[in-house]
Amino acid sequence: MSRQLDTERALDLYRQGQERLGTHAKTVTYMAVMSTRPSDIMRDPEKFTRELHTQLADLRGRSRSLAVALYQLLRLIWTGRVLDDGYGTRWSRGDLWDQLYEGAGLEKPQRGGVPAEVDNATAPWAGGDDFDRDTTRELVTTVVVEKIKQAQRRPQRKSADAEALTLESLDELDGLLEEIAVSVQGPAQKLIADGGRETIVTSAQRDRRALRWMRVPSGTACGFCLMVASRGAVYASEKSGGGIKGAEFHPNCQCTVVPIFSNRYEDPDMVKEAKRLWKASKASSLRDFSRFIDTLRKGEET
């Protein structure tokens, strides 16, 4: 039972940490758009991408580090050993807890402790991250550029025969920047959260001591996320579990990924709830289940 309670606590701290990083990503992206004139973005979109990517890459690295701390701690809790990270790090249980507390923005207990026993297998995350500038360009800059182009084509004035707005005119439209900035916050959050998720999924797939992994939804999860989470710890590869892509996430998704190292685990509360909802819905498709969830939540609001 103690191991399960420790797992729940670690997951809660990890979720808080990832939510903080996601909020930072949204803020960074929002400010990048709001502080750059449309004419400057269109004149040099690569500069906009480069400067934003530098900030997002830092946050994504922190997301991955937080995921490594969670993975190592859960591995230690359930197997008594951690993985060799390739850098000679002497992990202790206290050190790993401290990293999760720090990520969540909470005071660290400063536990310290005896270094854990190490499995010398190559750490799955040692190969680095494939997050590059092209990804930022595709998911953020391209969207921003297209929305600016759409604004140029969209009627902005009362006169039907008015000329199209120039980029310089668009520079004066604060509402336009606000609209664009908000539209790319979700993709930015996803880029950061995916850093942690991919680290855990890849590690669970390559670590011989990891059995499977599960998706744990948040309290506001959509029908798709709840449906995938309701399958529990069945995922061993990206397409396992009846062909459903358990590692597929959407912008603003708060789902986390948890590795399973023992068959004696218990489902987290939100996974239990997802299973209960799926069973109660008697749905045979995602569409039916999503309608059930929407109806249920509308009823709770009234």
Phi, psi and chi 1 to 4 in degrees:
 res  aa     phi    psi   chi1   chi2   chi3   chi4
   1 MET       -  -39.1 -178.4   60.2   69.3      -
   2 SER   -59.5  -39.9  175.9      -      -      -
   3 ARG   -63.3  -39.6  -69.1 -168.6  -62.6 -178.9
   4 GLN   -67.2  -41.2 -170.5   63.8   38.6      -
   5 LEU   -64.3  -41.0  -68.7  175.1      -      -
   6 ASP   -63.0  -39.2  -78.5  -12.7      -      -
   7 THR   -62.3  -45.7  -62.7      -      -      -
   8 GLU   -61.9  -42.1  -67.1  -82.6    3.4      -
   9 ARG   -66.1  -43.6  179.8   55.8  178.2  159.4
  10 ALA   -62.3  -42.7      -      -      -      -
  11 LEU   -63.7  -39.4  179.3   56.8      -      -
  12 ASP   -63.8  -44.6 -177.9   55.8      -      -
  13 LEU   -63.2  -42.2  -69.3  169.8      -      -
  14 TYR   -62.0  -43.9  175.5   73.0      -      -
  15 ARG   -61.3  -42.5 -179.0 -177.3  -68.4  111.1
  16 GLN   -61.5  -41.8  -69.2 -178.1   56.7      -
  17 GLY   -64.5  -43.4      -      -      -      -
  18 GLN   -67.9  -35.1  -70.3  -68.2   -1.5      -
  19 GLU   -65.1  -39.0  -73.1  179.0   -3.3      -
  20 ARG   -62.9  -44.3  -70.1 -177.4   72.5 -136.4
  21 LEU   -65.4  -38.8  -68.8  172.6      -      -
  22 GLY   -63.5  -39.3      -      -      -      -
  23 THR   -64.6  -40.9  -61.6      -      -      -
  24 HIS   -60.9  -42.3  -72.8  -30.5      -      -
  25 ALA   -61.9  -42.4      -      -      -      -
  26 LYS   -63.7  -41.7  -71.5 -175.9  174.9 -176.8
  27 THR   -66.2  -45.7  -59.6      -      -      -
  28 VAL   -59.2  -45.6  161.3      -      -      -
  29 THR   -68.7  -41.9  -54.9      -      -      -
  30 TYR   -58.0  -48.3 -179.7   87.6      -      -
  31 MET   -67.2  -34.7  -66.7  -55.4  -61.5      -
  32 ALA   -61.3  -41.7      -      -      -      -
  33 VAL   -73.2  -46.7  175.2      -      -      -
  34 MET   -66.4  -25.2  -67.6  -62.7  -69.9      -
  35 SER   -96.7    3.9   63.0      -      -      -
  36 THR  -122.6  125.5  -48.9      -      -      -
  37 ARG   -68.0  144.1  -63.0 -177.9  -58.3  176.9
  38 PRO   -52.1  -38.9  -30.1   37.8      -      -
  39 SER   -63.9  -35.6   57.9      -      -      -
  40 ASP   -71.6  -37.9  -70.0  -22.0      -      -
  41 ILE   -62.9  -45.2  -66.3  174.8      -      -
  42 MET   -70.0  -30.6  -61.9  -60.5  -74.2      -
  43 ARG   -71.9  -36.4 -172.5  175.5  -61.5  114.4
  44 ASP  -146.3   72.4 -166.9   -7.3      -      -
  45 PRO   -62.6  -26.9   21.3  -32.5      -      -
  46 GLU   -68.0  -35.5 -173.4   56.0   31.7      -
  47 LYS   -65.3  -43.1  177.9 -177.7  178.3 -177.9
  48 PHE   -59.7  -45.0  175.7   82.4      -      -
  49 THR   -62.3  -46.8  -60.3      -      -      -
  50 ARG   -60.3  -46.1 -176.5  170.6   59.7 -107.9
  51 GLU   -69.6  -39.9  -66.2  176.5   -9.9      -
  52 LEU   -69.9  -40.2  176.3   59.2      -      -
  53 HIS   -61.7  -37.2  179.7   76.3      -      -
  54 THR   -57.9  -42.6  -62.5      -      -      -
  55 GLN   -73.1  -41.5  -61.8  179.5   78.3      -
  56 LEU   -68.0  -36.1  -67.7 -179.5      -      -
  57 ALA   -62.9  -37.1      -      -      -      -
  58 ASP   -64.1  -45.6  174.7   68.3      -      -
  59 LEU   -65.2  -38.6  -69.1  171.9      -      -
  60 ARG   -66.3  -37.5 -179.7  152.1  165.8  135.5
  61 GLY   -62.1  -38.0      -      -      -      -
  62 ARG   -69.0  -35.5  -70.5  159.3   61.1 -175.9
  63 SER   -62.8  -43.0  174.0      -      -      -
  64 ARG   -66.1  -41.4  -77.3  170.9   50.3   81.6
  65 SER   -63.1  -39.5  -65.6      -      -      -
  66 LEU   -65.1  -38.9 -162.8   60.6      -      -
  67 ALA   -66.0  -38.9      -      -      -      -
  68 VAL   -62.1  -42.7  169.7      -      -      -
  69 ALA   -61.5  -43.2      -      -      -      -
  70 LEU   -64.4  -46.0  175.8   69.5      -      -
  71 TYR   -60.3  -47.1 -169.3   89.5      -      -
  72 GLN   -64.4  -39.8  -68.5  -83.1   48.6      -
  73 LEU   -67.2  -45.7  179.8   58.1      -      -
  74 LEU   -64.5  -37.2  -64.8 -173.7      -      -
  75 ARG   -62.9  -41.1 -162.8  179.1 -167.7  -80.9
  76 LEU   -67.7  -41.4 -179.7   56.8      -      -
  77 ILE   -60.4  -41.4  -71.2  171.3      -      -
  78 TRP   -97.7  -22.0  -70.0   96.4      -      -
  79 THR  -119.5  -15.5   73.4      -      -      -
  80 GLY    82.8    5.9      -      -      -      -
  81 ARG  -141.7  153.7  -56.0  176.5   74.5   89.0
  82 VAL  -113.4  173.6  -64.2      -      -      -
  83 LEU   -93.9  146.9  -82.0  169.6      -      -
  84 ASP   -70.7  120.8 -177.3   -7.4      -      -
  85 ASP   -83.8   -0.1   66.0   -4.2      -      -
  86 GLY    87.1   -3.9      -      -      -      -
  87 TYR  -115.3    7.1  -62.2   99.6      -      -
  88 GLY    75.4   17.5      -      -      -      -
  89 THR   -65.1  133.2  -53.0      -      -      -
  90 ARG   -98.7   84.1  -60.7  -70.1  -70.1  167.1
  91 TRP   -67.3  141.0  -58.1   97.3      -      -
  92 SER  -127.1  160.8   73.5      -      -      -
  93 ARG   -58.9  -42.6 -174.2  177.9  -64.5 -115.5
  94 GLY   -63.0  -40.4      -      -      -      -
  95 ASP   -60.1  -42.1  -67.3  -25.9      -      -
  96 LEU   -69.4  -40.9  -65.4  169.1      -      -
  97 TRP   -60.8  -41.9  -83.6  112.7      -      -
  98 ASP   -59.1  -40.1  -76.6   -7.6      -      -
  99 GLN   -63.5  -38.7  -71.8 -173.4   52.8      -
 100 LEU   -70.7  -40.2  -67.5 -178.9      -      -
 101 TYR   -62.7  -43.9  -88.1   93.9      -      -
 102 GLU   -62.9  -42.5 -176.6  177.1   12.5      -
 103 GLY   -62.4  -33.9      -      -      -      -
 104 ALA   -80.4   -4.1      -      -      -      -
 105 GLY    78.7   23.0      -      -      -      -
 106 LEU  -108.6  159.6  -57.8  174.2      -      -
 107 GLU   -65.5  133.6 -176.5  176.4   -7.6      -
 108 LYS   -78.7  135.6  -64.1 -174.1  -67.5 -175.3
 109 PRO   -66.6  -16.7  -20.3   33.2      -      -
 110 GLN    56.6   55.0  -62.0  -69.9  -19.9      -
 111 ARG   -78.3  -38.8  -56.6 -176.5 -171.7 -171.8
 112 GLY    63.4 -137.4      -      -      -      -
 113 GLY   115.8  178.4      -      -      -      -
 114 VAL   -78.1  134.2  178.8      -      -      -
 115 PRO   -56.0  141.2  -27.0   35.7      -      -
 116 ALA   -75.6  158.9      -      -      -      -
 117 GLU   -66.7  143.8  -65.8  -67.7  -36.2      -
 118 VAL  -117.6  134.0  176.7      -      -      -
 119 ASP   -88.0  128.6  -77.5  -25.9      -      -
 120 ASN   -82.8    6.7  -68.2  -39.6      -      -
 121 ALA   -62.1  147.5      -      -      -      -
 122 THR   -61.4  129.7  -57.5      -      -      -
 123 ALA   -63.5  129.8      -      -      -      -
 124 PRO   -60.8  -25.4  -23.2   34.6      -      -
 125 TRP   -89.2   -0.8   52.8   81.6      -      -
 126 ALA   -64.9  -21.3      -      -      -      -
 127 GLY   -74.3   -6.6      -      -      -      -
 128 GLY    89.9 -172.8      -      -      -      -
 129 ASP  -113.0  143.0 -170.8   12.0      -      -
 130 ASP   -93.8   12.3   60.4    0.5      -      -
 131 PHE   -70.1  115.1  176.4   54.6      -      -
 132 ASP  -128.3  179.4   56.1   21.0      -      -
 133 ARG   -63.3  -29.7 -162.0 -179.5  -58.9  168.9
 134 ASP   -60.7  -35.5  -71.2  -19.7      -      -
 135 THR   -66.8  -44.4  -53.4      -      -      -
 136 THR   -62.9  -40.4  -61.0      -      -      -
 137 ARG   -62.0  -44.6 -177.7 -175.2  -57.8  106.8
 138 GLU   -69.1  -44.2  176.3 -175.5   -5.7      -
 139 LEU   -90.8  -17.7  -63.6 -177.0      -      -
 140 VAL  -121.1  -62.8  178.9      -      -      -
 141 THR   -59.8  -44.1  -54.1      -      -      -
 142 THR   -60.4  -39.1  -61.7      -      -      -
 143 VAL   -66.0  -44.6  175.3      -      -      -
 144 VAL   -60.8  -47.4  171.0      -      -      -
 145 VAL   -61.1  -43.9  168.2      -      -      -
 146 GLU   -65.1  -37.8 -178.5   56.1   34.0      -
 147 LYS   -69.3  -33.5  -74.3 -174.1  175.4  -65.6
 148 ILE   -66.4  -42.3  -67.4  174.2      -      -
 149 LYS   -62.8  -40.7  -70.0  179.8  179.1  178.4
 150 GLN   -63.7  -39.0  -70.0  174.9    2.1      -
 151 ALA   -64.2  -35.1      -      -      -      -
 152 GLN   -65.3  -33.9  -74.4 -176.1  -83.2      -
 153 ARG   -84.9  -19.4  -62.0 -169.4  -65.3  -95.1
 154 ARG   -80.9  136.9 -168.1  167.9   59.7 -149.7
 155 PRO   -59.5  124.0  -23.0   34.6      -      -
 156 GLN  -115.0   -7.1  -59.3  -77.8  -16.4      -
 157 ARG  -125.7  159.4  -56.9  177.0 -177.9  179.0
 158 LYS   -70.7  -32.5  -64.7 -178.7  179.3  179.6
 159 SER   -73.8  126.6  174.2      -      -      -
 160 ALA   -66.5  -27.7      -      -      -      -
 161 ASP   -99.3   15.5   58.8   -6.5      -      -
 162 ALA   -67.4  146.9      -      -      -      -
 163 GLU   -71.9  155.7  -64.6 -179.0   -1.7      -
 164 ALA   -62.3  148.3      -      -      -      -
 165 LEU   -70.3  143.1  -68.8  177.7      -      -
 166 THR   -86.8  168.0   64.0      -      -      -
 167 LEU   -61.1  -35.5  -76.5  174.2      -      -
 168 GLU   -65.4  -34.7  -74.1   68.9   24.4      -
 169 SER   -68.5  -38.8  -61.2      -      -      -
 170 LEU   -64.7  -27.4  -69.7  175.9      -      -
 171 ASP   -58.2  -25.4  -74.6  -14.3      -      -
 172 GLU   -89.7   -5.7  -53.9  -58.2  -39.2      -
 173 LEU   -93.0   91.3  -61.4  178.7      -      -
 174 ASP   -62.5  -34.8  -68.7  -22.7      -      -
 175 GLY   -62.2  -35.0      -      -      -      -
 176 LEU   -64.3  -47.1  169.3   65.0      -      -
 177 LEU   -61.2  -40.6  -76.6  178.0      -      -
 178 GLU   -60.6  -45.0  178.0   82.9   15.5      -
 179 GLU   -61.5  -44.9  174.8 -173.1  -28.5      -
 180 ILE   -67.8  -44.0  -65.6  174.2      -      -
 181 ALA   -59.9  -44.0      -      -      -      -
 182 VAL   -65.9  -36.4  170.1      -      -      -
 183 SER   -66.5  -24.2   72.5      -      -      -
 184 VAL  -104.1    4.0  -68.7      -      -      -
 185 GLN   -68.2  -41.1  -76.0 -175.4  -54.7      -
 186 GLY   -60.8  -50.7      -      -      -      -
 187 PRO   -58.1  -36.4  -28.7   37.0      -      -
 188 ALA   -65.8  -42.7      -      -      -      -
 189 GLN   -60.5  -41.2  175.9  -89.8  -21.4      -
 190 LYS   -62.8  -40.8 -179.4  179.9 -176.3  -59.7
 191 LEU   -57.5  -40.0  -74.8  174.0      -      -
 192 ILE   -75.4  -48.2  -56.3  -47.9      -      -
 193 ALA   -61.5  -37.0      -      -      -      -
 194 ASP   -64.0  -26.8  -79.7   -7.4      -      -
 195 GLY   -58.7  -45.4      -      -      -      -
 196 GLY   -71.3  -43.5      -      -      -      -
 197 ARG   -61.5  -46.9  -66.4  166.6 -178.2  148.8
 198 GLU   -64.1  -35.2  -68.5  167.9    8.4      -
 199 THR   -61.9  -45.3  -62.6      -      -      -
 200 ILE   -70.7  -44.1  -67.6  175.6      -      -
 201 VAL   -61.5  -47.6  169.2      -      -      -
 202 THR   -61.8  -41.1  -60.3      -      -      -
 203 SER   -64.7  -44.0  -62.3      -      -      -
 204 ALA   -65.5  -31.1      -      -      -      -
 205 GLN   -72.4  -30.2  -69.6  172.2  -11.2      -
 206 ARG  -104.6  -14.3  -61.6  175.5 -178.9  175.3
 207 ASP   -86.8  122.2 -178.1    0.1      -      -
 208 ARG   -65.7  -20.7   63.1 -177.8  179.2   82.4
 209 ARG   -87.4  -13.9  -74.6 -174.5  178.2  -98.6
 210 ALA   -84.1  129.7      -      -      -      -
 211 LEU   -86.2  -49.6  -55.9  179.6      -      -
 212 ARG  -159.2 -173.0  -62.7  172.6  -58.9  -78.2
 213 TRP  -143.4  158.6   54.5  -86.3      -      -
 214 MET  -129.2  159.8   70.2  165.0   63.5      -
 215 ARG  -102.5  130.2 -177.9  179.5 -177.0  129.8
 216 VAL  -115.0  115.9 -179.4      -      -      -
 217 PRO   -82.2  167.1   33.1  -36.1      -      -
 218 SER   -93.1  176.1   66.8      -      -      -
 219 GLY   -69.4  -15.8      -      -      -      -
 220 THR  -110.9   19.8   58.1      -      -      -
 221 ALA   -61.1  147.7      -      -      -      -
 222 CYS   -78.7  174.5   66.3      -      -      -
 223 GLY   -59.2  -41.2      -      -      -      -
 224 PHE   -61.9  -47.7  171.0   78.2      -      -
 225 CYS   -63.6  -41.0  -67.8      -      -      -
 226 LEU   -65.5  -39.1  -72.3  170.0      -      -
 227 MET   -63.0  -46.4 -179.3 -175.0   70.8      -
 228 VAL   -64.8  -41.5  175.4      -      -      -
 229 ALA   -66.6  -30.1      -      -      -      -
 230 SER   -65.4  -15.0   72.8      -      -      -
 231 ARG   -77.7  -13.3  -60.7 -175.7   65.5   83.4
 232 GLY    73.3 -152.8      -      -      -      -
 233 ALA   -86.3   68.6      -      -      -      -
 234 VAL  -109.4   -5.3  -59.9      -      -      -
 235 TYR   -90.2  124.2  -59.8  104.2      -      -
 236 ALA  -122.9  -16.2      -      -      -      -
 237 SER  -144.7  170.9   64.8      -      -      -
 238 GLU   -60.6  -32.8 -175.5  177.5    2.6      -
 239 LYS  -109.8   17.4  -65.1 -175.2  178.7 -179.4
 240 SER   -77.2  170.4   61.2      -      -      -
 241 GLY    81.2   50.7      -      -      -      -
 242 GLY    72.6   23.5      -      -      -      -
 243 GLY    88.1   -7.2      -      -      -      -
 244 ILE   -75.9  131.8  -63.6  174.9      -      -
 245 LYS   -83.1   93.2  -62.2  179.5   73.2  173.0
 246 GLY   -63.0  -21.8      -      -      -      -
 247 ALA   -95.8   21.5      -      -      -      -
 248 GLU   -98.8  124.5 -174.7  174.6  -77.7      -
 249 PHE  -130.5  155.8  -58.0   90.4      -      -
 250 HIS  -114.8  165.1   57.8   77.8      -      -
 251 PRO   -56.7  141.0  -28.6   37.3      -      -
 252 ASN    71.0    6.5  -66.0  -49.3      -      -
 253 CYS   -68.8  132.5  177.6      -      -      -
 254 GLN  -106.3   11.2  -62.1  -64.3  -30.2      -
 255 CYS   -65.1  146.5  -70.2      -      -      -
 256 THR  -117.7  168.1   51.9      -      -      -
 257 VAL  -119.6  135.1  173.5      -      -      -
 258 VAL  -126.7  126.2  180.0      -      -      -
 259 PRO   -78.6  147.6   30.0  -35.0      -      -
 260 ILE  -115.2  125.7  -57.9  -60.8      -      -
 261 PHE  -114.2   -4.0  -63.0   98.4      -      -
 262 SER  -152.1  146.9  169.1      -      -      -
 263 ASN   -79.0    2.1  -74.0  -38.0      -      -
 264 ARG   -94.6    9.1  -61.1 -178.9   65.6 -177.6
 265 TYR   -70.8  163.2   76.7   95.4      -      -
 266 GLU  -117.2  148.8  -68.5 -176.7   14.9      -
 267 ASP   -65.1  138.6  -71.3  -29.0      -      -
 268 PRO   -60.5  159.0  -23.7   34.8      -      -
 269 ASP   -55.6  -40.6  -71.3  -18.1      -      -
 270 MET   -70.3  -28.3  -74.1  -52.8  -56.9      -
 271 VAL   -72.7  -40.0  172.7      -      -      -
 272 LYS   -59.1  -41.6  -68.1  178.7 -178.7  177.2
 273 GLU   -67.1  -39.2  177.6   64.8    4.4      -
 274 ALA   -62.1  -41.2      -      -      -      -
 275 LYS   -65.2  -40.2  -71.2 -177.7  175.5 -178.6
 276 ARG   -63.9  -43.7 -174.6 -168.2   70.6   78.7
 277 LEU   -64.9  -41.5  -70.3  170.9      -      -
 278 TRP   -62.5  -43.3  175.8 -101.6      -      -
 279 LYS   -65.5  -42.7 -176.5  176.6 -179.6  179.5
 280 ALA   -66.3  -31.1      -      -      -      -
 281 SER   -71.4  -26.4   72.4      -      -      -
 282 LYS    54.6   28.6  -61.8 -179.5 -179.6  179.0
 283 ALA   -77.7  151.2      -      -      -      -
 284 SER  -117.1    3.1   58.4      -      -      -
 285 SER  -152.1  162.0   68.1      -      -      -
 286 LEU   -61.8  -39.7  172.5   58.9      -      -
 287 ARG   -60.0  -45.9  176.6  179.0  -63.5 -178.8
 288 ASP   -64.5  -41.4  -69.2  -17.0      -      -
 289 PHE   -67.3  -41.2 -175.5   57.2      -      -
 290 SER   -62.7  -39.3  -65.8      -      -      -
 291 ARG   -63.8  -40.4  -73.4  174.7  178.3  169.8
 292 PHE   -61.0  -45.9  172.3   81.7      -      -
 293 ILE   -64.7  -43.5  -63.9  -61.8      -      -
 294 ASP   -61.6  -44.3  -70.2  -17.4      -      -
 295 THR   -64.2  -41.8  -60.1      -      -      -
 296 LEU   -61.5  -44.6 -174.5   65.6      -      -
 297 ARG   -72.5  -34.6  -72.7  176.3  175.1  167.1
 298 LYS   -63.8  -37.4  -72.8  177.8 -178.5  177.8
 299 GLY   -66.2  -34.5      -      -      -      -
 300 GLU   -71.4  -26.9  -68.2  174.6  -11.4      -
 301 GLU   -78.7  -24.3  -67.5  173.6   -2.7      -
 302 THR   -87.3      -   58.1      -      -      -
